Amino acid sequence: MNKRSDLPSDLVIREFRIEDYDILLSLWNEAKLPHKPAGRDKKEEICREIEQTNAVFLVAEKEGVLIGSAFGTHDGRKGWINRVAVSPKWRRRGIAAHLVNEVEHRLNGMGIEIVACLIEDWNEESMKFFERIGYKRHNDIFYFSKRRSPDT
Ligand SMILES: CC(C)(COP(=O)(O)OP(=O)(O)OC[C@H]1O[C@@H](n2cnc3c(N)ncnc32)[C@H](O)[C@@H]1OP(=O)(O)O)[C@@H](O)C(=O)NCCC(=O)NCCS
């Protein structure tokens, strides 16, 4: 993928560090990204996940300020993109596309050839974003899950 000309030139894409946790949650709140701070997004859970070899948790930083995130994992068979968010001030500059592209690239490097994401039905913006960056929408698949608690 070619870099967009309006992508901030001083944008840094780097791995998420647990010290970023509080700022990351502020970003997700600012971005109105649905997340589970009392469940799978709690600090201990994220801390556990980033230790796994299948985690590609990236953030975008501009002048030391965290302005974007994209988390990837794989289950050995498929890659999954999660928690893509960009600060409202920095949208439509190609930052999310750049982050997701980098996550895909790293997952591909781990031998993963298909990457997928789940999007809630109200989130048209996110659907448009993923379609724009090459993801195919499947109207014939329904998501089923079994949870140990609603926060999971
Ligand atoms: C979805 C989101 C991550 C996109 O971030 P972004 O950095 O603005 O996205 P990009 O600039 O990389 O967008 C690339 C392309 O996707 C499409 N796109 C992105 N946001 C769009 C929107 N709101 N409406 C329509 N198309 C959109 C456009 O085609 C865009 O290219 P263009 O700006 O040249 O038209 C951001 O809007 C966000 O943080 N939303 C809230 C959190 C969220 O819902 N995350 C997804 C959870 S599944």
The ligand as a Gaussian input file, in Angstrom:
#p B3LYP/6-31G(d) Opt

LIG

0 1
 C      -12.828000       3.946000      11.748000
 C      -11.598000       4.807000      12.096000
 C      -10.602000       3.941000      12.857000
 C      -10.967000       5.306000      10.787000
 O       -9.780000       6.021000      11.120000
 P       -9.081000       7.045000      10.064000
 O       -7.657000       7.211000      10.467000
 O       -9.910000       8.251000       9.945000
 O       -9.174000       6.209000       8.709000
 P       -8.317000       6.468000       7.382000
 O       -7.985000       7.911000       7.263000
 O       -7.187000       5.507000       7.355000
 O       -9.397000       6.085000       6.276000
 C       -9.073000       5.392000       5.080000
 C      -10.303000       5.379000       4.198000
 O      -11.379000       4.678000       4.850000
 C      -12.625000       5.345000       4.538000
 N      -13.197000       5.958000       5.749000
 C      -12.580000       6.175000       6.934000
 N      -13.438000       6.771000       7.801000
 C      -14.599000       6.927000       7.144000
 C      -15.870000       7.472000       7.503000
 N      -16.098000       8.001000       8.724000
 N      -16.862000       7.477000       6.584000
 C      -16.643000       6.977000       5.360000
 N      -15.465000       6.430000       4.931000
 C      -14.465000       6.402000       5.839000
 C      -12.295000       6.433000       3.543000
 O      -12.390000       5.889000       2.241000
 C      -10.862000       6.758000       3.896000
 O      -10.154000       7.333000       2.822000
 P      -10.426000       8.909000       2.453000
 O      -10.275000       9.687000       3.701000
 O       -9.353000       9.182000       1.426000
 O      -11.806000       8.987000       1.884000
 C      -11.996000       6.039000      12.949000
 O      -13.092000       6.694000      12.339000
 C      -12.377000       5.710000      14.382000
 O      -11.514000       5.749000      15.272000
 N      -13.668000       5.422000      14.638000
 C      -14.153000       5.160000      15.990000
 C      -13.674000       3.843000      16.532000
 C      -14.214000       2.667000      15.743000
 O      -15.405000       2.554000      15.516000
 N      -13.293000       1.758000      15.344000
 C      -13.597000       0.569000      14.588000
 C      -14.105000      -0.509000      15.440000
 S      -14.495000      -1.975000      14.484000

